[in-house]
Structure formats: structure tokens, C-alpha cells
Amino acid sequence: MNINHTSDRFSFLRGAFVVNIGLLAVLYFFGMYINIYGFGTMNSFPILTHMIIATALALVSVATIAASFIEKRVKHIYAAVASIVCVGVAFTGGMFFIISGQQNVFSLIMAMGFLGALLANMWGAALPK
């Protein structure tokens, strides 16, 4: 019986990029909900959920980097590293947004990081085998 482990690892790698895209979509939903209906308190369900999903996104992004290094696919490594850098920018922008009392510049940084992460993950998912 001949099992192709390379194909399974590549499917995991592509799946990690797709999971990141899904997490980004959910983050967008909660971010827009918070933006439209108000910031609320730090203990509100939308804020906590937004922060938890952002943390999960960071963890899955690290797994994506690991899988791309295991597969030794340079373009996937670039996409995964670009994704984690953009997630870090968005995460940092969000933390400063909260700390600074909702300064618009930090909201812009968070949005730009989000957009960069979305594009990087879409690129990584679209790359051929």
C-alpha cells in the first residue's frame, strides 16, 4: 500500500490558509458589529470573542508557517510569514486602539493589518502544488 504523505501535508498547508481566511471573515463580522453598535466594555461578548478569535488566528498562522517550512515551499513560506506579520500589525493596532481610547489611527493600522493578512492567506491558498 503506497500512501502519498506529501499530498496529505500539502492539503493540511492549503487547509491552514483556508482556516485563516475563515477566521478573518469571522473577525471582520465581530469588528463591524463592534464598530456599528458601539465599543461597550472590555468584558462584552463581541469584544472578548473578537480578541479570542484574533489569538486563534495568530496560532493557526504559526502552524501555517511550520507546515510551509516542512513542505519546503518557498512561496508558501513567504505567504505564511506575510500573514503572521500582518496579523501581528493588526493585533498590535487593536491593542493600541483599546489602550489609547479609540484613536482612529490605530483603527486604520488594525484594518490595514487585517487586509494584508487576508491577501496573504488568499495568495497562500491559491498557490499551486
C-alpha positions in Angstrom: 0.0 0.0 0.0 1.5 3.3 -1.1 0.3 6.4 0.7 1.4 9.8 -0.5 2.2 11.7 2.7 3.4 14.8 0.7 -0.1 15.2 -0.7 -1.6 15.0 2.8 0.8 17.6 4.2 0.1 19.9 1.2 -3.6 19.5 1.9 -3.0 20.5 5.5 -1.0 23.5 4.4 -3.7 24.7 2.0 -6.3 24.0 4.7 -4.4 26.1 7.2 -4.6 29.1 4.8 -8.3 28.5 4.2 -8.9 28.3 8.0 -7.1 31.6 8.4 -9.4 33.1 5.7 -12.4 31.8 7.7 -11.1 33.2 10.9 -10.5 36.6 9.3 -14.1 36.6 8.0 -15.5 36.0 11.5 -13.1 38.7 12.9 -14.5 41.1 10.3 -18.0 40.3 11.3 -17.3 40.9 15.0 -15.2 44.0 14.2 -18.1 45.6 12.2 -20.6 44.6 14.9 -18.4 46.4 17.5 -18.0 49.4 15.2 -21.7 49.8 14.4 -23.2 49.0 17.8 -20.6 50.6 20.0 -17.5 49.6 21.8 -19.1 48.6 25.1 -16.9 47.3 27.9 -13.9 45.1 27.7 -16.0 42.3 29.1 -18.6 42.4 26.4 -19.2 39.3 24.3 -18.3 40.8 21.0 -15.0 42.3 22.2 -13.9 39.1 24.0 -14.9 37.0 21.0 -13.0 39.3 18.7 -9.9 39.0 20.8 -10.1 35.2 21.2 -10.5 34.7 17.5 -7.6 37.1 16.8 -5.5 34.9 19.2 -6.6 31.7 17.4 -5.7 33.4 14.1 -2.2 34.0 15.4 -1.8 30.4 16.5 -3.1 29.0 13.2 -0.8 31.4 11.4 2.2 29.9 13.3 1.0 26.4 12.3 0.8 27.6 8.7 4.4 28.8 8.9 5.5 25.5 10.3 3.7 23.5 7.7 5.1 25.6 4.9 8.7 25.0 6.2 8.0 21.3 6.5 6.8 21.3 2.9 9.8 23.4 1.8 7.7 25.6 -0.4 9.3 29.0 -0.7 6.2 30.9 -2.0 4.1 29.4 0.8 6.7 30.4 3.3 6.5 34.0 2.0 2.7 34.0 2.2 2.7 32.5 5.7 5.3 34.9 7.0 3.5 37.9 5.4 0.3 36.6 7.0 1.8 36.4 10.5 3.4 39.8 10.2 0.1 41.4 9.1 -1.7 39.6 11.9 0.8 41.0 14.3 0.3 44.5 12.9 -3.4 44.2 13.2 -3.2 42.7 16.7 -0.9 45.5 17.9 -3.0 48.1 16.3 -6.1 46.7 18.0 -4.3 46.7 21.4 -3.2 50.3 21.0 -6.7 51.2 19.8 -8.1 50.0 23.1 -5.3 51.5 25.3 -5.4 54.9 23.6 -9.1 55.4 24.0 -10.1 54.5 20.4 -7.7 56.7 18.4 -8.6 56.5 14.7 -5.0 55.9 13.5 -4.9 52.6 15.4 -8.1 51.6 13.9 -6.6 52.2 10.5 -3.5 50.2 11.4 -5.7 47.4 12.6 -7.7 47.5 9.3 -4.5 47.6 7.1 -3.1 44.6 9.0 -6.4 42.7 8.5 -6.4 43.5 4.8 -2.7 42.4 4.4 -3.4 39.1 6.3 -6.4 38.4 4.1 -4.5 39.0 0.9 -1.5 36.9 2.1 -3.7 34.0 3.1 -5.7 34.2 -0.2 -2.3 34.1 -2.0 -1.1 31.2 0.0 -4.3 29.2 -0.6 -4.3 29.9 -4.3 -0.7 28.8 -4.9 -0.4 25.6 -6.8 1.1 22.4 -5.5 
